[in-house]
């Protein structure tokens, strides 16, 4: 009887493991497909944004920040994802002890630079909306300094993390002197590079959005006695300002949704022994995939840069490639001119010809449009 019962148990366990095997393989296939897709789309789209911005001689503040975000996302898709994918396929860390000190810290730094760049965008956007007439304006030199700080700051913070990494057999693991050290690092990383920036960004955009909406609601009362052309023009500029603010809000929401699961996974790992859970590895992998997805989404959120559309550039390059694949690879020529609609031209004519425009309105236009068109 005991032997028969043991045989039944063996049969049941064998059938259970065989039923789980296809599910595991399907999970791995899904993960690999997602890695490849996000990496390919992210590299292509961010390269397009990079190309568009570098094709201009003088970049503005908003364009410098978008360029830095594109570089960060491009590095994530071209470096972080391939390393993670190779580690997933090899079942360990096959890159040696030197890269063990570099790969994981670099991935963390890229994430931190992204959030600091988004924070800088929100502060600049807040200043433009709340104090449009304040002088002096933010210069491109200031944007370059902010970008340097965005890279240097996270690098200094991540150094302690790099120092505790060790290659243990086939895995790159953390060797903290005390167990509570890793908890401090996890909470610090979560607070400094997620909670505080998200709070500041949300506050900035909420205040900016409220002001623009109030301006839009009170526009009819303020311009009730003016001519219709001026009223329509100012209304269109206010609506445009609101649209641009929504673009940045969309980018922040995407960042929040994509980054939060990874932070929560590591908090679960360090504070609630999440690594003991049977599915923790898969949860962490899909959290990382969601983080990488943000790098592929940003180019489509900021899809238009000073009148140059990402989709128009992709269409142009595909057309050139189909006409002459070899020449397109050697020297692609996709020169796009900013698109101007007849309505925009009419507004420009109104701004120039109508004497009813006050000097204040004209100054407001010049200060506002230089940032609005940078998205």
C-alpha positions in Angstrom: 0.0 0.0 0.0 2.8 2.4 0.9 4.6 1.6 -2.3 1.4 2.1 -4.3 0.8 5.5 -2.6 4.4 6.6 -3.3 4.0 5.7 -6.9 0.8 7.7 -7.1 2.6 10.7 -5.6 5.4 10.4 -8.0 3.0 10.2 -10.9 1.0 13.3 -9.6 4.2 15.3 -9.2 5.5 14.4 -12.6 2.2 15.3 -14.2 2.1 18.6 -12.3 5.7 19.5 -13.4 4.9 18.6 -17.0 1.8 20.8 -16.9 3.8 23.7 -15.5 6.6 23.4 -18.1 4.6 24.8 -21.1 3.4 27.7 -19.0 7.0 28.5 -18.0 8.2 28.3 -21.7 5.3 30.6 -22.8 6.3 33.1 -20.1 9.9 33.1 -21.2 8.9 33.6 -24.9 6.6 36.5 -24.0 9.4 38.1 -22.0 11.9 37.7 -24.8 9.5 39.1 -27.4 8.8 42.1 -25.2 12.5 42.7 -24.7 13.2 42.7 -28.4 10.2 44.8 -29.3 10.8 47.5 -26.8 14.5 47.6 -27.6 13.9 47.9 -31.4 11.1 50.5 -31.1 13.0 52.5 -28.4 16.3 52.6 -30.4 14.5 53.6 -33.6 12.2 56.3 -32.1 14.8 57.9 -29.8 17.3 57.9 -32.6 14.8 59.9 -34.7 14.3 62.4 -31.9 18.1 62.7 -31.5 18.5 63.2 -35.2 15.7 65.8 -35.4 17.2 67.9 -32.5 20.8 67.7 -33.7 19.7 68.9 -37.1 19.1 72.4 -35.6 21.9 74.8 -35.0 20.5 76.6 -31.9 18.6 74.5 -29.4 16.3 76.0 -26.8 15.9 75.1 -23.2 13.0 72.7 -23.7 14.8 71.1 -26.6 18.0 70.5 -24.6 15.9 68.7 -21.9 14.1 66.6 -24.5 17.4 65.8 -26.1 18.8 64.6 -22.8 15.7 62.5 -22.2 16.2 61.0 -25.7 19.8 60.1 -25.0 18.9 58.5 -21.7 16.1 56.5 -23.2 18.3 55.5 -26.2 21.0 54.3 -23.8 18.4 52.3 -21.9 17.1 50.6 -25.0 20.6 50.0 -26.5 22.5 49.0 -23.3 20.3 48.1 -20.4 17.8 45.9 -22.3 20.4 43.8 -24.2 22.3 43.1 -20.9 19.1 42.1 -19.2 18.1 39.9 -22.1 21.5 38.2 -22.3 21.4 37.5 -18.6 17.9 36.1 -18.9 18.9 33.8 -21.8 22.2 32.7 -20.2 20.6 32.1 -16.8 23.3 34.1 -15.0 25.7 37.1 -15.4 28.1 36.1 -18.2 29.9 39.5 -18.5 32.7 39.2 -15.9 33.5 40.9 -12.6 34.3 44.3 -14.1 31.0 44.7 -15.8 29.3 43.5 -12.6 30.4 46.9 -11.0 29.0 48.8 -14.0 25.8 47.3 -15.5 23.4 47.4 -12.6 24.6 50.9 -11.4 24.3 52.2 -15.0 20.8 51.0 -15.3 19.9 52.7 -12.0 21.6 56.0 -13.1 19.7 56.0 -16.4 16.4 55.7 -14.5 17.4 58.5 -12.1 18.5 60.8 -14.9 15.2 60.4 -16.6 13.2 61.5 -13.6 15.5 64.5 -12.9 15.1 65.5 -16.6 11.3 65.3 -16.2 11.6 67.3 -13.0 13.6 70.0 -14.8 10.9 70.1 -17.6 8.2 70.5 -15.0 9.9 73.4 -13.3 10.6 75.2 -16.6 7.0 74.6 -17.7 5.8 76.0 -14.4 7.9 79.1 -14.7 6.7 79.7 -18.2 3.0 79.5 -17.3 3.1 81.1 -13.9 5.6 83.9 -14.5 5.8 84.5 -18.3 7.1 88.1 -18.0 9.9 87.5 -15.4 13.4 88.4 -16.6 15.9 87.1 -17.1 14.7 84.1 -18.9 16.3 80.7 -18.5 19.1 80.4 -21.0 20.3 77.3 -22.8 23.5 77.5 -20.7 21.4 76.9 -17.6 19.8 73.9 -19.3 23.3 72.4 -19.9 24.2 72.9 -16.3 21.0 71.2 -15.2 21.7 68.3 -17.5 25.2 67.9 -16.0 23.7 67.9 -12.5 21.2 65.3 -13.7 24.1 62.9 -14.5 26.6 63.7 -11.8 24.1 63.6 -8.9 22.7 60.1 -9.5 26.2 58.8 -10.2 27.5 60.0 -6.8 24.5 58.5 -5.1 24.9 55.1 -6.8 28.6 54.7 -6.0 27.9 52.9 -2.7 25.7 50.4 -4.6 28.4 49.7 -7.1 31.0 49.0 -4.4 28.9 46.2 -2.8 28.4 44.3 -6.0 30.4 41.1 -6.4 30.5 38.3 -8.9 29.5 35.2 -7.0 29.7 32.2 -9.4 27.5 32.9 -12.3 25.5 35.7 -10.6 26.3 39.4 -9.8 25.0 39.8 -6.3 25.0 42.5 -3.6 27.3 42.0 -0.5 26.2 44.6 2.0 28.2 44.8 5.3 24.9 44.8 7.3 21.4 43.7 6.2 19.9 47.0 7.2 22.2 48.8 4.8 20.2 47.5 1.8 17.0 48.7 3.3 18.4 52.2 3.7 19.6 52.2 0.1 16.3 51.0 -1.2 14.3 53.6 0.7 16.8 56.4 -0.3 16.6 55.4 -3.9 12.8 55.3 -3.8 12.4 58.6 -1.9 15.1 60.7 -3.8 14.5 59.4 -7.3 10.8 58.8 -7.2 8.7 60.2 -4.4 10.1 63.7 -4.1 10.4 64.3 -7.9 6.9 63.0 -8.5 5.4 65.2 -5.8 7.3 68.3 -7.1 6.3 67.5 -10.7 2.7 66.9 -9.9 2.5 70.1 -7.9 4.1 72.1 -10.7 1.7 70.8 -13.4 -1.4 71.0 -11.3 -0.7 74.7 -10.6 0.2 75.4 -14.2 -2.9 73.5 -15.5 -5.2 75.4 -13.1 -3.8 78.7 -14.2 -4.2 78.0 -17.8 -7.7 76.7 -17.3 -8.6 79.9 -15.4 -7.2 82.0 -18.2 -9.2 80.1 -20.7 -12.4 80.4 -18.7 -12.1 84.1 -18.1 -10.9 84.9 -21.6 -14.3 85.9 -22.9 -14.8 88.4 -20.1 -11.3 89.9 -20.4 -11.6 90.4 -24.1 -15.3 91.2 -24.4 -14.7 94.7 -25.7 -11.9 93.9 -28.1 -12.1 93.0 -31.7 -12.9 89.4 -32.7 -9.6 88.7 -34.4 -7.5 89.5 -31.3 -9.9 87.5 -29.1 -9.6 84.4 -31.3 -5.9 84.8 -31.5 -5.4 85.0 -27.7 -7.8 82.1 -27.2 -5.9 79.9 -29.6 -2.6 80.7 -27.8 -4.1 79.8 -24.4 -5.5 76.6 -25.8 -2.1 75.8 -27.3 -0.5 76.4 -23.9 -2.9 74.0 -22.3 -2.2 71.3 -24.9 1.5 71.6 -24.3 1.0 71.3 -20.6 -1.0 68.1 -21.2 1.8 66.6 -23.2 4.2 67.0 -20.2 1.6 65.7 -17.8 1.2 62.6 -20.1 4.9 62.0 -19.9 4.9 62.2 -16.1 1.9 59.8 -15.8 3.6 57.3 -18.1 6.8 57.6 -16.0 4.8 57.0 -12.8 2.9 54.0 -14.1 6.0 52.4 -15.6 8.5 53.0 -12.8 6.3 52.4 -9.7 6.1 48.6 -10.0 9.9 48.2 -10.0 10.3 50.3 -6.9 7.5 48.4 -5.1 9.1 45.0 -6.2 12.4 45.9 -4.5 10.7 47.3 -1.4 8.8 43.9 -1.2 12.1 42.1 -1.7 14.0 43.9 1.0 11.3 44.5 3.6 8.9 41.6 3.3 11.1 38.8 2.0 9.5 39.0 -1.4 12.4 37.0 -2.9 11.0 33.9 -1.1 7.9 34.1 -3.2 7.8 31.5 -6.0 6.9 34.1 -8.7 9.1 36.9 -7.5 11.6 36.5 -10.4 8.9 36.8 -13.0 7.3 39.7 -11.3 10.6 41.5 -11.2 11.3 40.8 -14.8 7.9 42.2 -15.9 8.4 45.2 -13.7 11.7 45.8 -15.5 10.0 45.4 -18.8 7.5 48.0 -17.8 10.3 50.3 -16.8 11.9 49.9 -20.2 8.6 50.5 -21.9 8.7 54.1 -20.6 11.9 54.7 -22.7 10.1 53.5 -25.8 7.0 55.6 -25.1 8.7 59.0 -24.5 9.5 59.7 -28.2 5.8 59.2 -29.1 4.7 61.5 -26.3 7.1 64.2 -27.5 6.4 63.3 -31.1 6.6 66.8 -32.5 9.6 68.9 -32.1 9.3 72.5 -33.4 7.0 71.5 -36.2 9.0 68.4 -37.2 6.9 65.3 -36.6 8.4 62.0 -35.7 5.9 60.1 -37.9 6.7 62.4 -40.8 10.4 61.7 -40.4 9.8 57.9 -40.2 7.7 58.1 -43.4 10.3 60.1 -45.2 13.1 57.7 -44.2 11.1 54.7 -45.2 10.3 56.3 -48.6 13.9 57.1 -49.2 15.0 53.6 -48.2 12.4 52.0 -50.5 13.7 54.1 -53.4 17.3 53.3 -52.9 18.2 51.1 -49.9 22.0 51.2 -50.2 22.2 55.0 -50.6 19.8 55.5 -47.8 21.9 53.5 -45.4 25.1 55.3 -46.5 23.7 58.8 -46.5 20.1 59.1 -45.5 18.5 62.5 -46.5 15.3 63.3 -44.7 15.1 67.0 -44.5 11.8 68.2 -43.1 10.7 71.8 -42.9 8.5 73.0 -40.2 4.8 72.7 -41.0 2.8 75.9 -41.1 -0.9 75.7 -41.5 -2.9 78.5 -43.2 -4.4 79.3 -39.9 -1.0 79.9 -38.4 -0.1 82.2 -41.3 -3.3 84.1 -40.8 -2.5 84.6 -37.2 1.0 85.8 -38.0 -0.5 88.3 -40.4 -3.0 89.4 -37.8 -0.2 89.9 -35.3 1.8 92.1 -37.7 -1.0 94.1 -39.3 -3.6 94.8 -36.6 -2.7 97.9 -34.6 -5.2 96.9 -31.9 -2.7 94.5 -30.4 -1.0 96.0 -27.3 2.7 95.7 -26.7 2.0 93.5 -23.8 0.3 90.9 -25.9 3.1 90.9 -28.5 5.7 90.3 -25.8 3.6 87.5 -24.3 3.5 85.9 -27.8 7.2 86.1 -28.3 8.0 84.7 -24.8 5.4 81.9 -25.0 5.7 80.6 -28.5 9.5 80.0 -28.2 8.7 77.3 -25.7 5.4 76.1 -27.1 6.9 75.1 -30.4 9.8 73.2 -28.8 7.6 70.2 -28.0 
